[in-house]
Amino acid sequence: MDIAALNQRVTFQKAHIVTDKNGNHRTFWDDAFTCWATIGSQSGTEKDAAGQTIPSDTFSVTVRWYSLTSQVTSDHYRIVVNGTPYNILSVDHLNYKKHAVKFYCQKEPGHG
């Protein structure tokens, strides 16, 4: 892994479900940890919408492996890059060699 390529600070947030007095469930996001990451693009990330080819808002985030990053799952965490939240679509542990973890992300609907 090229350490010099870890040039973007990202924040991992964990979801917490809160139930109000009426039984309604709401999701709140708390900062879990921050670390340095490499932001990469996915090949072929274009989509067709109304006859136009639009660049997709999906990309990859690669971080060094350590105990906190190895526990991140796509259903309980999200990543914030430059103030914009991104849903984690999938997690790649890169052959479980404990060097790096790659997260495939997509911009949350309603955020820019």
C-alpha positions in Angstrom: 0.0 0.0 0.0 1.3 3.4 -1.0 1.1 5.4 2.3 1.6 8.7 0.4 -1.7 8.1 -1.4 -3.6 8.3 1.9 -4.2 12.0 1.5 -7.9 12.5 2.3 -9.3 12.7 5.8 -12.6 10.7 6.1 -15.0 10.2 9.0 -16.8 7.0 9.7 -20.2 7.4 11.3 -22.2 4.7 13.1 -26.0 4.5 13.1 -27.9 4.6 16.3 -31.7 3.9 16.3 -33.7 6.0 18.8 -37.3 5.3 19.6 -39.5 8.2 20.8 -42.4 8.0 23.2 -44.8 7.2 20.4 -42.7 4.2 19.2 -41.3 5.9 16.1 -37.8 4.9 15.1 -35.2 7.5 13.9 -31.7 7.0 12.8 -29.0 9.2 14.2 -25.4 9.2 13.1 -22.5 9.6 15.5 -18.9 10.0 14.6 -17.1 6.7 15.3 -13.6 7.6 14.1 -11.6 9.4 11.5 -8.6 8.2 9.4 -6.6 8.9 6.3 -7.8 7.4 3.0 -7.3 7.1 -0.7 -10.3 8.1 -2.8 -10.5 6.2 -6.0 -12.9 6.0 -8.8 -14.7 2.9 -10.1 -14.2 2.1 -13.7 -17.2 2.5 -15.9 -19.1 4.6 -13.4 -21.5 6.3 -15.8 -25.3 5.9 -15.9 -27.9 6.8 -18.4 -30.7 9.1 -17.4 -33.2 10.6 -19.8 -30.9 9.9 -22.8 -27.9 11.5 -21.2 -24.7 9.9 -19.9 -24.1 11.2 -16.4 -21.0 10.4 -14.3 -22.1 8.2 -11.3 -21.6 9.4 -7.7 -20.0 6.1 -6.7 -16.3 5.6 -5.8 -14.0 3.6 -3.6 -12.4 4.6 -0.3 -9.3 2.6 0.8 -7.9 2.8 4.3 -5.3 1.0 6.2 -6.4 -2.1 8.1 -6.7 -1.8 11.9 -9.2 -3.0 14.5 -11.8 -0.2 13.9 -11.7 -0.3 10.1 -12.0 -4.1 10.1 -15.3 -3.9 12.0 -17.1 -1.5 9.6 -20.1 -3.0 7.9 -22.3 -1.6 5.2 -25.5 -1.7 7.2 -24.4 0.2 10.4 -21.8 2.7 9.1 -21.4 5.5 6.5 -18.4 7.6 5.4 -18.3 11.4 5.4 -15.9 12.9 2.8 -15.5 16.7 2.8 -18.7 17.1 4.7 -20.8 14.9 2.4 -22.2 11.6 3.7 -21.8 8.5 1.5 -23.6 5.1 2.0 -21.3 2.1 2.0 -22.4 -0.3 -0.7 -19.9 -3.1 0.0 -16.7 -3.8 2.0 -13.7 -5.5 0.4 -11.1 -6.8 3.0 -8.6 -7.4 0.1 -7.9 -11.1 0.7 -7.9 -10.7 4.5 -4.2 -9.9 4.5 -4.7 -7.2 7.2 -3.1 -4.5 5.1 -6.0 -2.4 3.8 -9.8 -2.3 3.6 -11.7 -0.9 0.5 -15.2 0.5 0.8 -17.4 1.1 -2.2 -19.6 4.1 -1.6 -22.4 6.1 -3.1 -23.6 9.6 -2.2 -26.7 9.6 0.0 -29.9 10.7 -1.7 -30.7 14.3 -0.9 -27.2 15.5 -0.2 -26.1 17.6 -3.2 
